[in-house]
């Protein structure tokens, strides 16, 4: 698979108009409940950044690098036919879990868990790998698969933050990983299932990649063909679609990228690093919706009781332009 290096102008165009459209505002409650994370958490500090959307496809590609996760997506998901809707629903769930009240987060996760109960099947012959033979069974609620999907999301958010925003210290990454343990519990896994910190998470993921359990097979590449040639309703010419593929490819771990058969040259690596450095420098000059999500402002105001004291503030924040 060939990934073209974009121009600087194409990169700016993507940020201006090329990202997928935001869905409905995900939060409703004015209850002054800080939720599962709250204003003092590293999670709110990281996830308030709209540019994390640039890592959404990266997270999905790491998740479906596991052949059983990819098979579940191919057998039970409508991502190829309703890419925009699937993207918006996923972003809405993540946003609600992070910034919603505890009840909003639980309700959103119950819906996900309910949908996942029906996701089970067998790995097809054409998608078999050396580690996973044809007929291997999968269930979306299997602990190992839930953990891999969760780990891929958490690690992808940190990788994207480092690339496009920067500023996190090692202790921040550790706190972020540990804070997300409560999401694992909401997904139905027992206490103590998570990791002690970022290094522990990466070691666990690297082991699964190293032993072949989470290396892309033919099914993973089938999903990647949809993701890396985006059909998310973006505006502009094909160059913008190619740019999203370039950004996503550069954020992938090298072993996973190779098994997706993405050709990645030293020139592309240098161009990707330069693009990310430009984003980090330019971020402070971007309009506020590119720097701080209105959903974060809504959650901060709610937790402080401002939404109940000033009812008009709720509508004002919910109607602000946003990336997701």
N, C-alpha and C positions, 0 to 999 in steps of 0.2 A: 504494500500500500504506500503510495507516494503522498507526502504532505508538503505543500508548497509554503515557502517563507513569504509572509505578507509584508506589505509596505507599511510605513508609519501611518500614512493617510488612512489605509484600510483599518488599522487598529483603532484610530480615533473614531472612524465611522461606526465601528461595532459598538463602542461605548456610547455613542450618541443615539444610535437607532437600531442596532442589530440584535440586542438581547431579546429573548422571548418575552411576550407580553405578560405583565403581572396579572394574577387572578384576583378574585374578590378579596377584600380586606379580611384577614383570617381571624381577627379577634373581635369579640362583642362585649364581654363582661366588663362592668365597671367596678366589680368587687375589688377592694384594695388588697388583693392577695398577690404576693410577689411571685407565686408559682413555685416550680421546683428549683429554680436557680436564683433569680432575684438580682437587684441592682449591684450588689457587691461581688457577683460571681465573675469569673474569667469568661464563662460561657457568654454572658450578655455582652461583655467587651468584644469578644471575637465575632459573635454572630450578628452584631448590629451593623456589620460592614456589608453594604450591598454588593461590593465587588467579589464577595465569596461566591456569587452566582457563576463566576468564571470557572469554579471548581465542580459545578454540579455534574457535568458530563464525566469529569475525571472520577468522581465518586462512583457513578454508575458503572463505568468501565472496570474499576477495581472490584466492585461487587460481582459483576458477571464474569470476571476472570475465573471465578470458581465455576467449573462446568455444570455443577448441579444447580447453582443459582441461575445460570444462563438458561438451562433447560426449563426451569420453572417459569422464567420470563417468556420464553418462546411458546410454551404450552398454555399459559394462563393469562398473559398480559396482552393489552391492546396498544402497547407503546408504539408500534409501527403505524397503526391506523389513527391513533389519537395522541400524537406526540405532545401537542400543546397541553391538552387536558391532563395527561399523565404527569407532565412536568409541573403543572400548577398544583395538582393534588399532592405531589410529593413535597414541594416547597411549602405548601400550606400546612402539612403535617409537621414538618421540621420546625416551622415558625411557631406553630401553636404549642408544641412541646416546650420550646425554648422560652417563649415570651407570654404564653397564655397563663391563666390561673391554673391551679392544680386540677380543678374539675374540667376545664377546657382541654388540658393536656391528656387527662385520663380518657375523656370521651373520644378525642381524636384517635388515641392509641387503641381503644376498644374497637373502633371501626377497622383499623388496620389488622388487628389480631383476628377479627371476625372474617375478614376477607382471606387472610392467610390460611385459615383452617381448611379451606377447599383446595389449596395449592399442594398437590402431591402427584407423584407419577414415577416413571422410569426413564432413565437416560437412554436416548435412542442410539441405534447402532452408528448412525452417521455422525453423532456428536461424542462418541466414546473417545477416551484418551488413554494414555498408558497407565495412569493412576486410577481412572474411573472407567471400568469396562461397561459395555452395553448392558442394560438391565439394572444398573445400580439405581437404587430407589432414592427418592428425595421427598422431603416434606418441608414446607416453608417454616414450620414450627420446630424443626429439629434444632437442638441447642447449638450445634456446631455451625449451621448455616445462619442462624440468627446472629451469632457472635461475629461471623465473618462480615455479614452485611453491616452490622453496627460498627465494627472496627474500621471498615472501609470508609464509612461516612465520617467518623471522628478523625481519622488520620488524614483524609482528603481535605477537610476543613482547615486543619492545621497546615498542611502543605500549601494550600492555596493562600492562606493568610501570610505565610512566610514569603511566598513568591510575589504577591500583588500588593501587600500592605506592609508587612514587616513589623518589627518591634517587640515580638514575644521573647521572653526569657525562658530558659529551661524549666524553671519552677512554674511558669504560666502553662506550659504544655502539660506538665504533670497534673496540675490542678484541673485543667480542661478534661483530660482523660478520666480522672477520678470523679469529677462532677457528673459525667455522663453515665456513670454506673447506675444511677437511678432510672435512666431510660431503659437500660437492659432489664431492670426489674419490672418496669411497666410492660415490657414485651413478654413477660412471663417467666424469665429465668431467675434462679434462686440467688439469694445474697452471696456475695463473694465470687460471683462469676466473672467479674471484670478484671482490670489490670491495676497494678500498683502505680503506674505512671507511664509516660510516653515511651521510654526505653523498653519497658516490659511489653507494651502493646506492639511496638515495632518488632521485637524479637519473636513474638507469637506469630505475627503476620509473615515475617521473613521465613519462619520455619515452614509454614504452609505453602509458601511460594517455592521454597527450596526443595521440598519433598514432592512437588508436583500436584499437590491437592488443590491449589488455587492458581494454576497456570491456565491461560486461555486455550480452549480447544475450538473445534469447528463451530460449535454452538455459540461460544463467546464471540467469535469473529463475525458470526451472522448478526448478533446484536450490535456489534461495533460498526458494522456497515451502515446501520441506521443512524447511530449516534455521530459518527465522524463525517457523515454527509448529511448535515442536519436538515430535518423537516419540521422545524419548530415555528414556522410561520414568520421567520425573520424577514426584515425589509432589506432591499438592496440587491446587488448582483451576487453571483456565485462566489465572488471573492470573499464576501463576509462569511459564507458557510465554510469556505476553506480556512478562514482565520480562526473560527471556533475550533476546527479540527487541529490546527497548529497549536493553539493554546493548550487544548486538552492533551495532545500527544506529548508536549514538552513537560507537562506536570506528572505524567505517568512514571512509576518506578521502571527502571530499565528492563529488568527481566520480563515484566508483564508486557511492556511495549514491544519487546522482541517477539514474544509469543503471539501477539496480535499481528505480527508480520508488518509492522510499521517501519518503514525505512527511515532512519534518523541519523543524519550526518553531523559531523562537528560544526559545520556552518549553520545548520538548523539549531543546534544547541546554543551557539553563540548568539544567534538572532533572538532566540527565546529568552535568554538571560537579559539581553539588552531591552527587549520589550517589557519584561517584568520590572526591570530597574526604572524604565520610563514611567510605568504605572505608579510605582512607589513615589517617585519624585513629583509626579503630576497630581497625585491624589489630593494633596492639601489645597490645590487650586480648583478642584472640581466643585460643581454645585453640591449643596448639602445632600440631595437625594442619592448622590454617588458616594457619599462618605458616611452617612448615618441613616439607617432605615427609619421611616415614620412609624413602623411597627415597634421599634425600640422606644421611640419617644412616647408612643401610646402606653407601652407597658410601664415605663418610668412614671408617667403621670397617673396611671391607675394605681400602682403600688403606693404612691404618695397620697392617694385619696383625692387627687385633683379632678379626676373625671366625674366624681360625684358632686364635688363642690362647684364645678364649672361645666355643666352639661354640654354647652356649645363646643367645648374643647374636644369632646369625643368625635363629633362630626368633622371638625376642622382637621384633626390628625388623620382620620380615616379617609379623607378625600384628597390628601396630599399626593402628588405624583411619586411613584416609587418604582424600583426595578423589580421587586418581587414582594 
